[in-house]
Amino acid sequence: MIARKKCKGDCGRYPVISLAGWCWQCVPEDIKEKVGTKRKLAQKNKNNRMAQSVKLRRLEKDINNVNNDLELWFLSHMNSSHKVCENCGVSLEHYSSTDWRGSQHHIIDKSPINGCPSVATNLFNHGVLGRWCCHPQWHTSHSNAEKMPIFQEFKRRFNLFKDKIIESEIRKIPECFYE
């Protein structure tokens, strides 16, 4: 077993990371000035962790071609779709690029946990639902989705790609698409 080192100040406490082996009570003033306050040090460490997390996610995206294909799916539909919500008919012309991307809707969820990633990039697995009007309504529950005016059209589109869904994902498809 590895024994943890104690503070250099012989106080019996454990040292703080980034204080070169000192605890907050014993740290010399020159190191304290260099490092800053507890809050600044905590913020610095948090920012470093977040930056590493972002770098890791970007690297995973670059390695995993599915994400590149998904990016192409989004770009293709963002460029070819009309900026109108298919459910309520509201114009989406005023949307920023982020909101417009958020309006590109997967009829069958792309999530590896609750959805069907095998059809995440299928061109028919798409609809335009306004990010701030109808998209959230679709994702609240399947019974809400069934009540939406666009549901029958999405069900028709689903029939165009349902045979592309792999067998292990079929159980994740809501029953309302088969009724």
C-alpha positions as CSV (number, residue, x, y, z in Angstrom):
1,M,0.0,0.0,0.0
2,I,1.2,3.5,-0.8
3,A,1.4,5.8,2.1
4,R,0.2,9.4,1.6
5,K,2.6,12.1,2.4
6,K,1.8,14.7,5.0
7,C,2.2,18.5,4.7
8,K,5.8,19.9,4.6
9,G,4.8,22.1,7.6
10,D,4.7,19.2,10.0
11,C,1.0,20.1,10.9
12,G,-0.2,16.5,10.3
13,R,-2.6,17.5,7.5
14,Y,-2.5,16.3,3.9
15,P,-1.2,18.7,1.3
16,V,-3.3,20.4,-1.4
17,I,-2.7,19.6,-5.1
18,S,-0.9,22.5,-6.7
19,L,0.6,23.8,-3.4
20,A,3.9,21.9,-3.8
21,G,3.3,19.6,-0.8
22,W,1.9,22.2,1.6
23,C,-1.6,22.5,3.1
24,W,-3.5,25.9,3.1
25,Q,-2.6,26.6,6.7
26,C,1.2,26.1,6.3
27,V,1.9,27.3,2.8
28,P,4.6,30.0,2.6
29,E,3.5,33.5,1.3
30,D,5.5,33.3,-1.9
31,I,3.7,30.2,-3.0
32,K,0.4,31.5,-1.9
33,E,0.9,34.7,-4.0
34,K,1.9,32.6,-7.0
35,V,-1.1,30.2,-6.7
36,G,-3.7,32.7,-5.6
37,T,-6.7,32.2,-3.3
38,K,-8.5,28.9,-2.7
39,R,-11.3,30.0,-5.0
40,K,-8.9,30.9,-7.8
41,L,-7.1,27.6,-7.4
42,A,-10.3,25.6,-7.4
43,Q,-11.5,27.5,-10.5
44,K,-8.2,26.9,-12.3
45,N,-8.4,23.2,-11.5
46,K,-12.0,23.0,-12.7
47,N,-11.2,24.8,-15.9
48,N,-8.3,22.4,-16.6
49,R,-10.6,19.4,-16.1
50,M,-13.2,20.9,-18.4
51,A,-10.6,21.7,-21.0
52,Q,-9.4,18.1,-20.9
53,S,-12.9,16.8,-21.2
54,V,-13.6,19.0,-24.3
55,K,-10.3,17.9,-25.9
56,L,-11.2,14.2,-25.2
57,R,-14.7,14.6,-26.8
58,R,-13.3,16.3,-29.9
59,L,-10.7,13.6,-30.3
60,E,-13.4,10.9,-29.9
61,K,-15.5,12.7,-32.5
62,D,-12.6,12.8,-35.0
63,I,-11.8,9.1,-34.4
64,N,-15.4,7.9,-34.7
65,N,-16.6,8.2,-38.3
66,V,-20.2,7.9,-37.2
67,N,-20.0,11.4,-35.7
68,N,-18.6,12.7,-39.0
69,D,-21.4,11.0,-40.9
70,L,-23.9,12.5,-38.4
71,E,-22.4,16.0,-38.9
72,L,-22.9,15.5,-42.7
73,W,-26.5,14.5,-42.0
74,F,-27.1,17.7,-40.1
75,L,-25.4,19.9,-42.7
76,S,-27.2,18.2,-45.5
77,H,-30.6,18.7,-44.0
78,M,-29.9,22.2,-42.7
79,N,-29.0,23.3,-46.3
80,S,-31.9,21.5,-48.0
81,S,-34.8,22.0,-45.7
82,H,-37.2,24.9,-45.6
83,K,-37.1,27.0,-42.5
84,V,-40.6,26.2,-41.4
85,C,-41.7,23.9,-38.6
86,E,-43.4,20.9,-40.2
87,N,-45.8,20.5,-37.3
88,C,-47.2,24.0,-36.6
89,G,-46.1,25.9,-39.8
90,V,-44.2,28.6,-37.9
91,S,-41.5,30.3,-39.9
92,L,-38.0,29.6,-38.5
93,E,-36.2,32.2,-40.7
94,H,-35.2,34.2,-37.6
95,Y,-33.3,31.2,-36.0
96,S,-29.6,31.3,-35.5
97,S,-27.5,28.5,-36.9
98,T,-27.5,26.8,-33.5
99,D,-31.3,27.0,-33.2
100,W,-31.7,25.8,-36.9
101,R,-29.4,22.8,-36.1
102,G,-31.6,22.1,-33.0
103,S,-34.6,22.1,-35.3
104,Q,-33.3,19.1,-37.3
105,H,-35.3,16.3,-35.8
106,H,-34.6,12.5,-35.9
107,I,-37.9,10.7,-36.1
108,I,-36.3,7.7,-34.4
109,D,-33.8,8.8,-31.7
110,K,-30.1,8.5,-32.6
111,S,-29.0,7.8,-29.0
112,P,-27.1,4.5,-28.4
113,I,-29.0,4.0,-25.2
114,N,-32.6,4.8,-26.0
115,G,-32.5,5.0,-29.8
116,C,-31.3,3.4,-33.0
117,P,-27.9,4.6,-34.0
118,S,-28.0,2.3,-37.0
119,V,-30.4,4.7,-38.7
120,A,-29.1,8.0,-37.2
121,T,-27.7,9.1,-40.6
122,N,-30.5,7.7,-42.7
123,L,-31.9,10.6,-44.9
124,F,-35.5,9.6,-44.3
125,N,-35.1,9.7,-40.5
126,H,-35.6,13.5,-40.5
127,G,-38.1,16.2,-40.0
128,V,-38.1,19.8,-39.1
129,L,-39.5,20.7,-35.7
130,G,-38.9,24.1,-34.3
131,R,-36.4,24.0,-31.5
132,W,-38.4,26.3,-29.4
133,C,-42.0,25.3,-30.4
134,C,-42.6,21.7,-31.3
135,H,-39.3,19.8,-30.9
136,P,-39.5,19.7,-27.0
137,Q,-43.2,18.5,-27.3
138,W,-42.1,15.5,-29.3
139,H,-39.5,14.5,-26.8
140,T,-41.8,14.7,-23.7
141,S,-43.5,11.4,-24.3
142,H,-44.7,9.1,-27.1
143,S,-48.3,9.8,-26.3
144,N,-47.7,13.5,-26.8
145,A,-45.9,12.8,-30.1
146,E,-48.9,10.7,-31.3
147,K,-51.2,13.7,-30.8
148,M,-49.1,16.0,-33.0
149,P,-50.4,16.8,-36.5
150,I,-47.1,15.7,-38.1
151,F,-47.1,12.3,-36.5
152,Q,-48.8,10.4,-39.4
153,E,-46.3,11.9,-41.9
154,F,-43.4,10.9,-39.6
155,K,-44.9,7.4,-39.3
156,R,-45.0,7.2,-43.2
157,R,-41.3,8.3,-43.3
158,F,-40.4,5.7,-40.7
159,N,-41.8,3.0,-42.9
160,L,-39.3,4.0,-45.6
161,F,-36.3,3.1,-43.4
162,K,-37.6,0.7,-40.8
163,D,-36.0,-2.3,-42.6
164,K,-32.6,-0.7,-42.1
165,I,-32.8,-0.9,-38.3
166,I,-30.6,-3.6,-36.9
167,E,-32.3,-6.4,-35.0
168,S,-30.9,-5.6,-31.6
169,E,-32.4,-2.0,-31.8
170,I,-35.9,-3.0,-32.9
171,R,-37.1,-3.3,-29.3
172,K,-36.3,0.4,-28.7
173,I,-38.8,1.6,-31.3
174,P,-42.0,3.0,-29.7
175,E,-45.1,0.9,-30.3
176,C,-47.0,3.8,-31.7
177,F,-45.0,3.5,-34.9
178,Y,-46.3,0.0,-35.5
179,E,-50.0,0.6,-34.7
